[in-house]
């Protein structure tokens, strides 16, 4: 498991209070992890703070699963390194 995914997983566990075993790449924030729309906004804000990135509203609407968040954050970070 990579470092970015581990940090995302930790944020989700802290914010949503879910069991670590439930935080898998395919897990939907709303359907599988019990988040509501406010939780989703708070998760996005926490991802932005933790990874020092910006997630536009358009992108945030497309981040539905744990894997969506992981892929976007990895892509954003790698594009900043170039």
C-alpha positions in Angstrom: 0.0 0.0 0.0 1.5 3.3 -1.0 1.9 6.4 1.2 -0.7 8.5 -0.5 -3.4 5.8 -0.2 -2.4 5.3 3.5 -2.9 9.0 4.2 -6.2 9.1 2.4 -7.4 6.0 4.3 -6.4 7.6 7.6 -8.3 10.8 6.8 -11.4 8.8 5.9 -11.2 6.7 9.1 -10.8 9.8 11.2 -13.5 11.9 9.5 -16.1 9.2 9.0 -15.3 7.0 12.0 -15.5 3.8 9.8 -13.7 0.5 10.3 -10.4 0.4 8.5 -11.4 -2.8 6.7 -14.2 -0.9 4.9 -11.8 1.7 3.4 -11.0 -0.1 0.2 -10.4 1.4 -3.3 -13.9 0.5 -4.6 -15.7 1.9 -1.5 -18.1 4.7 -2.3 -18.0 7.5 0.3 -21.8 7.7 0.4 -23.0 4.2 -0.4 -20.4 2.1 1.4 -18.9 4.4 4.0 -22.0 6.3 5.1 -20.9 9.8 4.3 -23.4 12.5 3.6 -22.8 15.6 1.4 -21.3 17.6 4.2 -18.9 14.7 5.0 -17.8 14.7 1.4 -17.1 18.4 1.5 -15.1 18.0 4.7 -13.1 15.1 3.2 -12.2 17.1 0.1 -11.1 20.0 2.3 -9.0 17.7 4.4 -7.4 16.1 1.3 -6.6 19.6 0.1 -5.0 20.5 3.4 -3.1 17.3 3.9 -1.7 17.1 0.4 -1.4 20.9 -0.2 -3.5 20.7 -3.3 -6.5 22.3 -4.8 -9.6 20.3 -5.8 -12.0 22.3 -7.9 -15.8 21.8 -7.4 -16.1 20.2 -10.8 -13.4 17.6 -9.8 -14.8 17.1 -6.3 -18.2 16.1 -7.8 -16.4 13.3 -9.6 -14.6 12.0 -6.6 -17.1 9.3 -5.5 -14.9 6.4 -4.4 -11.7 6.1 -2.4 -9.9 5.1 -5.6 -11.2 8.3 -7.3 -9.6 10.4 -4.6 -6.4 8.4 -4.7 -6.0 8.7 -8.5 -6.7 12.4 -8.5 -4.3 13.2 -5.7 -1.5 11.1 -7.3 -2.1 12.7 -10.7 -2.1 16.2 -9.1 1.1 15.6 -7.1 2.9 14.1 -10.1 1.9 17.0 -12.4 3.4 19.4 -9.9 6.7 17.6 -9.8 7.2 18.0 -13.5 
